[in-house]
Amino acid sequence: MPRATRPRPSFLLTATVCFAALAVSACGQAVKPATGSRGVVDDPRTAHADHVECISQHHLPVQKVGLNELLIGAQPAGPKVVFLPTAGAAQYAQLSGSRSDQGAEVIGSALLFANQGSAKELGTVETCLSQGVNG
């Protein structure tokens, strides 16, 4: 007659430890209620200092393009500004990007493309972009 098999003590110990770990891991966890809103992405053109307003106050026509570009003056000859997520990303783009990025001036997280902009236009844009830049 076959003998009834009993669970081995090591299996019982393992099962008990796993159950205890599962029970302890569930303690203290709370579900946060949904707020019904999503995060807002800062507009790099106006987040820290309103670059658009500054350029406009100096009587230069400025146009927002997409989520991260400014066109200043008559295009395609006027200066263009492209904002990147960080100052480091702008430096990286200038140093290792395409040939057009290598000709840009880095001001904070912005790449300033001079194109055929006048010295006065470029000076104004540089001053406005440097507002809020650390370092």
Buried (B, 14 or more C-beta within 10 A) or exposed (E): EEEEEEEEEEEEEEEEEEEEEEEEEEEEEEEEEEEEEEEEEEBBBEEBBBBBEBBBEBEBEBEEEEEBBBBBBEEEEBBBBBBBEEBEBBBBBBEEBEEEBEEBBBBBBBBBBBBEBEEEBBEBBBEBBBEEEEE
